[in-house]
Amino acid sequence: MGRLPPGVMDGISEIALGLEAEYQAEFARKEPGNEKPDPFTGRLGYEGFPGVFAGLVLGTRHANALITLSAYVYDPETPGLREWMILLRLEALSTFVHELAHHFDHTRRVARGRWLASEEEKVESYAEEIQYEWTQEYVVPYLEATYPDEVEAVCQWVARHGGVELPLALLAGDPRRHQNALLASFNMEFALGKLALDVANGKSLTESRLTFAWQLHAAEVYDPALEAIALVLKDDPANHEARTLRADIFVHRGRFEEALTIVRGVLSEDSHYCDAWYVLVHAYEGLKQWDRVIETATEIAAHAQDDSDRLWAIWDRAAAYINKGQKVDAEADIQTLEASGPDWLKAAKRLRERLAQAK
């Protein structure tokens, strides 16, 4: 708290640390999900890291300027805990500054009429922005100075099992989920939890590093993902998954021809490797070679064993038809998606909007 900007703590009535079991149960009643009682106290929540149970809500700023922070529940003998204990400290303190941001917003900004407290999106977006800034500027340096051995332990653990050395500032992730919807599904917290699970389950270094690289790629943290992939390929140059993931990142980077060279090589060795077919489609999309997109997507749709793979191929083909001006063909594919269940209605709607705007 002493590192934070002057005045941030003004007006805080209390900071309470505890299980917050009743509050978690109330939240679960209002917004039921996949919550489960932890095996030690019965508090509702979720298992983030293996054997470590968190509440559904990590922290709250109450109307009386009380800030509550919810405890983690775990057996202190949990394997791996020593290596990533600092990540729990990091998450808890990041949550703390998020709630302080709400307090600061309520007492300073809303009072001056910048926006109404009822405008939840703006309120949360502001708190996440401040959380990101204060975590990087105050929380991370505090942890590095106070727990240097724990910081070193987690960095070495990630480097070994994840295949890439990352500083604590990057491991802190980006909480700005109201500004970037992608972060609501793919983020550093999730990637690290999945890495810990892989280690706990005895996955090989190749498996854990590739999974971590996929998670980094999904969160658009591309350079570290490429480092992890390079380490896998150093030991296993023919690895199809690693090569295809590298090609996919190249597509995101606009290196379409390089991506095509890689996935064509993979497909020459395994013509049924579906992920490589998808990268092929997206590389052709980047090059705006719509006929090849249509041809490749049609091939996937015809031979895909998984229905989701088939429907995504139809989505890509419909988008290519729209770009070519073939509205009748696009309409047929959109109707197929609309008839494929509620999960596909949103994707179909995006295509229909693009079709309506097409010349």
Backbone hydrogen bonds, N-H to C=O, Kabsch-Sander energy under -0.5 kcal/mol:
donor,donor_aa,acceptor,acceptor_aa,energy
4,L,1,M,-1.0
8,V,5,P,-1.6
10,D,7,G,-0.9
12,I,9,M,-2.1
13,S,65,A,-1.9
14,E,65,A,-0.9
16,A,14,E,-0.5
16,A,67,I,-2.8
18,G,69,L,-1.9
24,Q,20,E,-2.3
25,A,21,A,-2.2
26,E,22,E,-2.3
27,F,23,Y,-2.5
28,A,24,Q,-2.2
29,R,25,A,-1.9
30,K,26,E,-1.6
31,E,27,F,-2.9
36,K,45,G,-2.4
38,D,43,R,-2.2
42,G,38,D,-1.3
45,G,36,K,-1.6
46,Y,54,A,-2.2
48,G,46,Y,-0.8
48,G,52,V,-1.2
52,V,49,F,-2.5
53,F,51,G,-0.5
53,F,73,V,-2.7
54,A,46,Y,-2.7
56,L,44,L,-0.7
60,T,68,T,-2.2
62,H,60,T,-0.6
62,H,66,L,-3.4
65,A,62,H,-1.8
67,I,14,E,-2.6
68,T,60,T,-2.5
68,T,66,L,-0.5
69,L,16,A,-2.6
70,S,58,L,-2.6
71,A,18,G,-2.4
73,V,53,F,-2.3
75,D,51,G,-0.5
78,T,75,D,-2.3
81,L,78,T,-1.8
83,E,80,G,-0.6
84,W,80,G,-1.4
85,M,81,L,-1.2
87,L,84,W,-1.0
88,L,84,W,-0.7
88,L,85,M,-1.0
89,R,85,M,-1.7
90,L,86,I,-2.6
91,E,87,L,-2.3
92,A,88,L,-2.5
93,L,89,R,-2.5
94,S,90,L,-2.3
95,T,91,E,-2.3
96,F,92,A,-2.1
97,V,93,L,-2.2
98,H,94,S,-1.6
99,E,95,T,-2.3
100,L,96,F,-2.2
101,A,97,V,-2.1
102,H,98,H,-1.7
103,H,99,E,-2.0
104,F,100,L,-3.1
105,D,101,A,-2.8
106,H,102,H,-2.7
107,T,103,H,-2.5
108,R,104,F,-2.4
109,R,104,F,-0.8
109,R,105,D,-0.6
110,V,105,D,-2.9
112,R,109,R,-1.0
113,G,110,V,-2.0
114,R,109,R,-1.6
119,E,116,L,-2.0
120,E,118,S,-2.0
123,V,119,E,-2.3
124,E,120,E,-3.0
125,S,121,E,-2.4
126,Y,122,K,-2.4
127,A,123,V,-2.2
128,E,124,E,-2.6
129,E,125,S,-2.0
130,I,126,Y,-2.4
131,Q,127,A,-2.6
132,Y,128,E,-2.5
133,E,129,E,-2.1
134,W,130,I,-3.2
135,T,131,Q,-2.4
136,Q,132,Y,-2.0
137,E,133,E,-2.5
138,Y,134,W,-2.7
139,V,134,W,-1.9
140,V,135,T,-3.0
142,Y,138,Y,-1.7
143,L,139,V,-2.6
144,E,140,V,-2.5
145,A,141,P,-1.8
146,T,142,Y,-2.4
147,Y,143,L,-2.9
151,V,147,Y,-2.3
152,E,148,P,-2.3
153,A,149,D,-2.2
154,V,150,E,-2.3
155,C,151,V,-2.1
156,Q,152,E,-2.2
157,W,153,A,-2.2
158,V,154,V,-2.5
159,A,155,C,-2.1
160,R,156,Q,-2.2
161,H,157,W,-2.5
162,G,158,V,-2.5
163,G,158,V,-0.7
163,G,159,A,-0.6
164,V,158,V,-0.8
166,L,164,V,-0.6
170,L,167,P,-0.9
171,L,167,P,-2.0
172,A,168,L,-1.5
173,G,170,L,-1.5
177,R,175,P,-2.8
179,Q,176,R,-0.7
180,N,176,R,-1.1
183,L,180,N,-1.5
184,A,181,A,-1.4
185,S,182,L,-1.5
186,F,182,L,-2.6
191,A,187,N,-2.2
192,L,188,M,-2.7
193,G,189,E,-2.1
194,K,190,F,-2.5
195,L,191,A,-2.0
196,A,192,L,-2.4
197,L,193,G,-1.9
198,D,194,K,-2.3
199,V,195,L,-2.2
200,A,196,A,-2.6
201,N,197,L,-2.0
202,G,199,V,-1.5
203,K,198,D,-2.7
208,S,204,S,-2.8
209,R,205,L,-2.5
210,L,206,T,-2.1
211,T,207,E,-2.4
212,F,208,S,-2.2
213,A,209,R,-2.4
214,W,210,L,-2.4
215,Q,211,T,-2.1
216,L,212,F,-2.5
217,H,213,A,-2.6
218,A,214,W,-2.4
219,A,215,Q,-1.7
220,E,217,H,-1.5
221,V,216,L,-3.3
222,Y,220,E,-0.9
225,A,221,V,-1.2
226,L,222,Y,-2.5
227,E,223,D,-1.8
228,A,224,P,-2.3
229,I,225,A,-2.2
230,A,226,L,-2.4
231,L,227,E,-1.7
232,V,228,A,-1.7
233,L,229,I,-2.7
234,K,230,A,-1.5
235,D,231,L,-1.1
235,D,232,V,-0.5
236,D,232,V,-2.0
239,N,236,D,-2.1
243,R,239,N,-2.1
244,T,240,H,-2.6
245,L,241,E,-2.4
246,R,242,A,-2.2
247,A,243,R,-2.2
248,D,244,T,-2.4
249,I,245,L,-2.2
250,F,246,R,-2.1
251,V,247,A,-2.0
252,H,248,D,-1.9
253,R,249,I,-1.7
254,G,251,V,-1.6
255,R,250,F,-3.1
256,F,254,G,-1.2
259,A,255,R,-1.9
260,L,256,F,-2.5
261,T,257,E,-2.1
262,I,258,E,-1.9
263,V,259,A,-2.5
264,R,260,L,-2.4
265,G,261,T,-1.5
266,V,262,I,-2.0
267,L,263,V,-2.8
268,S,264,R,-1.6
269,E,265,G,-0.8
269,E,266,V,-1.0
270,D,266,V,-2.1
273,Y,270,D,-1.6
274,C,272,H,-1.1
276,A,273,Y,-0.6
277,W,273,Y,-1.3
278,Y,274,C,-2.0
279,V,275,D,-2.0
280,L,276,A,-2.1
281,V,277,W,-2.1
282,H,278,Y,-2.4
283,A,279,V,-2.4
284,Y,280,L,-2.2
285,E,281,V,-2.2
286,G,282,H,-2.1
287,L,283,A,-1.7
288,K,285,E,-1.2
289,Q,284,Y,-2.6
290,W,288,K,-1.3
293,V,289,Q,-1.9
294,I,290,W,-2.6
295,E,291,D,-2.5
296,T,292,R,-2.7
297,A,293,V,-3.0
298,T,294,I,-2.2
299,E,295,E,-1.7
300,I,296,T,-2.2
301,A,297,A,-2.7
302,A,298,T,-1.8
303,H,299,E,-1.3
303,H,300,I,-0.5
304,A,300,I,-2.3
310,R,306,D,-2.0
311,L,307,D,-2.4
312,W,308,S,-2.4
313,A,309,D,-1.9
314,I,310,R,-1.8
315,W,311,L,-2.2
316,D,312,W,-2.5
317,R,313,A,-2.4
318,A,314,I,-2.6
319,A,315,W,-2.3
320,A,316,D,-2.0
321,Y,317,R,-2.5
322,I,318,A,-2.2
323,N,319,A,-2.1
324,K,320,A,-1.7
325,G,321,Y,-0.8
325,G,322,I,-0.9
326,Q,321,Y,-2.6
327,K,325,G,-1.5
330,A,326,Q,-2.1
331,E,327,K,-2.7
332,A,328,V,-1.8
333,D,329,D,-1.8
334,I,330,A,-2.5
335,Q,331,E,-2.3
336,T,332,A,-1.6
337,L,333,D,-2.0
338,E,334,I,-2.5
339,A,335,Q,-1.6
340,S,337,L,-1.6
341,G,338,E,-0.6
344,W,341,G,-1.7
345,L,342,P,-1.1
346,K,342,P,-0.5
348,A,344,W,-2.4
349,K,345,L,-2.2
350,R,346,K,-1.8
351,L,347,A,-1.6
352,R,348,A,-2.5
353,E,349,K,-2.2
354,R,350,R,-1.9
355,L,351,L,-2.7
356,A,352,R,-2.1
357,Q,353,E,-1.3
358,A,354,R,-1.0
